[in-house]
Amino acid sequence: MKLSVTKLNKSYNGRHILRDCSFFFERPGMYLLMGPNGSGKSTLLRVCALLEKPDSGEVQYSSGTCKITQDIRLKRQISLVLPKIGTFHTTVFHNVAYGLRVRNVNKKEVEERVARALEFVGLTHKRDMNALALSSGETQRLGIARAVVLKPEILFLDEPTASLDPYNTKVIEEMIIRLKEEGTMTIFMVTHNIFQAQRLADTVLFMYEGTIIDQGDAQQFFEKPGDERAYKFITGQMVY
């Protein structure tokens, strides 16, 4: 599935968050979105994930040469994992199964897919535990399980390791690498961690004051970014 974003604008209480923001990707891979605090990264992800509508501009998904226009169909092909995961006051299993059940997936398939998702994130032994009792790292892994169990074509990750210790950061990164290597979905991730971006990215997009000002192959970007502001950011010269 391809994504094209054209001249997005979004404001909150008169403050411009997105300004003529445009980009596209048309092949699977790992896309990292970077930029200073307040540059609009999380808002862009929420708009792309169809959780918010832009004031103007267009988010267009397509498959082959066909534009996908049905919201419900689109929403079932994309997933968003936020920095803070909300959990239901029930078991880990039922938290992961929820999205499948609202899609009327049959019980046997729910069991099989949830079991695979829990194995993938290393939470099989916690399946019958109340999700509210999980540690912060386990809760983040639960959020990833809830997303991947739906088999999305595009997975949006908004700073999935922002509040985690080095061990859990490593665990989450290893999961992301495995998803990337499977090649079944496009991953679009926000991070402030330059070293993390270097470890994970195929393509880097750099956002500044609400717009994408640089985009390119990860190796090329980190060796020689095309915009001076991107260079100052990755070399620690930008104060924000």
N, C-alpha and C positions, 0 to 999 in steps of 0.2 A: 504494500500500500504506500502511495506517495503522499507527501504533505507539501502544500504550497501556501505560504502566508504572504499576503499582499497589503502593504500600507495600513497596518493595524494602528488604530489610535484608541487610547483608553484613558479616562480621567476619573479621579475620585475627589469629590468636593473641590472641584476647580483645579486640582493638581494633575498635570499631565504625567502619566506613567509610561504609556507607550506612544511613540511618535513616529508615524510612517514606518513602522517596523515590518521588514520584509525578509524572507529567506525561503529556501525550499530544500527538500531532500527526496530523492527518488530511488534510493537503493538501501537495503538493510545495512545496519552498521551501528556503531557507537558514536553518538553525537554529544559532545560536552558543551554546555552553555556556561560561559564565564562572564564576570564583570563585577564592578564595585557594588557595594551595598546600595540598595535603592535604585538600581538601574532598570528594574522592571522584570527581572528574570522569572520570579514566581508568578507574577501576573501573566506573563507570556505563556507559561506552562498551563495555567488554569484556562486561559482562552483557547489554547490549542486542544486541551482536553475537553472542551465544550462545557466547562463548568461556569464560565462567564462569557458574556457577549461583548464584543468590542463596540465602541461608539461608532466606528467606521472601519472600513477595510474588510478583508475576506480571509477566512480559513477554509481551504479547499482540500479535501481528501479525494484521492482517485485510485482506481485499480486498473492497470492496463491503460486503456484510453477512455474508461468510463468514470465519470464523476459520481462520487457517492454522496447522496443528498439526504437520505433518511437519517434523522438524528438518532433514533433508537438503534438502527443498524450500526451506525458509526460508534455510538457509545459502547456497543458490545465488542468492538474491535480495538479499543484503546483502554488503558488503565493508567491511573496516576497514584503514585505513592508519595505522601506528604512527609515533611520532616517530623511531625508529631502524629503518631498513629492513634486514631480513636478505636477503642475496643468495646465489644459488647460484654455485658455481665453474664457470660456463659463460657463454655469450654473453648479451648483452642480449636478443636475440631469444628464446632459450630460457627466460630468466627470465620474460619476459612471457607466453610461450606455455604455461607449465607448468599454470596453472589451467584452461586450455581443454582441454589433453590429458587431464588426470585426469577431465574431464567427457566424454571420448570425442567431442569435436568433430572433424569430418573435417579432413583436412590442408589442403584448399583454403581452408576457412573460417578455420582457424587462421592461415594466411598472410595472408589479407585483414584479419582483425580485429587481428592484431598490427601489421601495417603501419599501419593507421589509428591505433592507440593510440600507436605510436612517433612518428607524424607529429604527433599532438595534443600530446605532451609535448616535442617538438623533439629527439628522440633517433634519428631515422632514420639519420643518419650514423654512429651508434655501434652499430648493430644487431649487427655481427659482433665487437664488442669484448667482452673478458671483463668481466662486470659488476663484478667486484672492483676494476677499474681506474678506475671512474667517480669523479668528484668527489662531495663530499657533496651538493651541489645536484642533480647529475645522478642520484644514487642516490635522492633523494627523488622526483624526477620519474619514475624507474623504478617506484617504489612506487605512484605514482598510475596509471601505465600498466597495471600488473598488476591494479589494482582496476577501472579503467574498461573494460578489455578484456572483463571478465565481464558487462558491462551490468547492473550491480545496480540495483535499485529504490531502495535506500537505501545511501548511501555515508557511512561514519563516518570522520572525520579527527581524529586526536589530535595537536594542535599540529604540523601539517605543516611549519611554517616556523620552529619554535622555535630551531634551531641554525644557521639560514642567514643569509648576508649580505643586505644590502638588495636587491641585484640579483636573487638567486635567490628571495627573498621576493616580489618584484614578479612574477617569472615564474610562481611557484606561484599567487599570488592571481589573476593573469589567467586561468590555467587553471580555477580554481574558478569565477570569474565566467562563463566560457564554458559550463561544465557547468550552472551555475544558469540561464543564459539559454536553454539548450536545453530545459529544463523536463521532462526525461525521468526525473529522479531527485530524491529528497529528499536533501539534504546536511545532516549533523549533525556539527558541528565544535567541538572544544575549542580555545580560545585564551586566553592571558593578555594579549594585546595589545588594549587598548581601542580604539585607532585602527583596527586591523585589523577588529575587530568592527563598528565604525561603517561601514567601507567595504563589508563583505560581507553583513551579516546582514539577513534579513527579520524574524526573530524572535529575541529573546535570552532565554535561561534563565540565572538566577543561582543558583549552588549554594553552600551554606554549611553546613559541619559535617554533610555527608552527605545533605542534602535540598535540593530545589528550593524556594527561598523567594520567588522572583519570576520572572515570565514575562510577556512582552508584546511588542508591536510594537517594532521596533528604535528607530525615531525617538522614540516615546513613552518607551521605557525610558531612553534617554540624556538626554532632556530632563527627565524626572521619574519616576525609578524608584519603584516602589510600596513598597519596603522600605528602611529607613534604612541597613541594612548594605550593600545594593547601592549606595546613594548614596555611602557612604563609600569603597567600593571604586573606583568609577569617577572619584571626585574625588581619589583618592590619599591619603585620610585613614586608610585601613585598613592597619595594619602587620601583615605576615604573613611 
